[in-house]
């Protein structure tokens, strides 16, 4: 066992914020294989504290600003 972290999969519509149930845009990987999911609002609210304890933070909040594909 190397202790390497497995790559995280992209968040999707089934991933919901652990605080309010809104769509999750941030995954926080904690020591001991735990994870928390947050919407953009709750990520901003707790980001400073989470940054101190997280092993990895997968932030996909940039998708909130992405324009839809105009070819559809």
C-alpha positions as CSV (number, residue, x, y, z in Angstrom):
1,X,0.0,0.0,0.0
2,X,1.5,3.3,-1.1
3,X,-0.8,5.7,0.7
4,X,-1.6,7.5,-2.6
5,X,-5.0,9.1,-2.9
6,X,-7.3,7.7,-5.6
7,X,-8.3,10.2,-8.2
8,X,-11.6,11.9,-7.5
9,X,-14.4,11.6,-10.0
10,X,-16.2,14.7,-11.2
11,X,-19.2,15.8,-9.2
12,X,-22.6,15.3,-10.8
13,X,-26.3,16.0,-10.1
14,X,-26.5,13.2,-7.6
15,X,-23.9,14.8,-5.4
16,X,-25.6,17.1,-2.8
17,X,-24.4,19.5,-0.2
18,X,-24.1,17.8,3.2
19,X,-25.4,21.0,4.9
20,X,-28.4,22.0,2.8
21,X,-29.0,19.4,0.0
22,X,-28.3,21.9,-2.8
23,X,-26.1,20.6,-5.7
24,X,-22.5,20.1,-4.5
25,X,-19.7,21.9,-6.3
26,X,-16.9,21.1,-3.8
27,X,-15.6,17.8,-2.4
28,X,-13.4,17.9,0.7
29,X,-11.3,14.8,1.3
30,X,-10.5,14.4,5.0
31,X,-7.9,12.2,6.8
32,X,-9.1,8.7,7.3
33,X,-11.0,8.5,4.0
34,X,-13.8,10.8,5.0
35,X,-15.3,13.2,2.6
36,X,-17.7,16.2,2.7
37,X,-19.7,17.7,-0.1
38,X,-20.6,21.4,-0.2
39,X,-22.6,23.8,-2.3
40,X,-20.7,27.0,-3.3
41,X,-22.3,29.0,-0.4
42,X,-21.4,26.5,2.3
43,X,-17.9,26.1,0.8
44,X,-17.3,29.8,1.1
45,X,-18.6,29.8,4.7
46,X,-16.3,26.9,5.9
47,X,-13.4,27.2,3.4
48,X,-10.9,28.6,5.9
49,X,-11.4,25.9,8.5
50,X,-11.6,23.1,6.0
51,X,-8.3,24.2,4.3
52,X,-6.5,23.5,7.6
53,X,-7.7,19.9,7.9
54,X,-8.3,18.7,4.3
55,X,-6.1,16.3,2.4
56,X,-7.6,17.5,-0.9
57,X,-10.2,20.0,-2.0
58,X,-11.9,19.4,-5.3
59,X,-13.4,22.7,-6.2
60,X,-15.7,22.8,-9.3
61,X,-17.4,26.1,-8.5
62,X,-16.1,27.4,-11.9
63,X,-18.9,25.4,-13.5
64,X,-21.3,28.0,-12.1
65,X,-19.8,30.6,-14.4
66,X,-19.5,28.4,-17.5
67,X,-21.7,29.3,-20.4
68,X,-23.9,26.5,-21.8
69,X,-22.8,25.0,-25.1
70,X,-24.3,27.1,-27.8
71,X,-24.3,24.3,-30.4
72,X,-27.4,22.7,-28.8
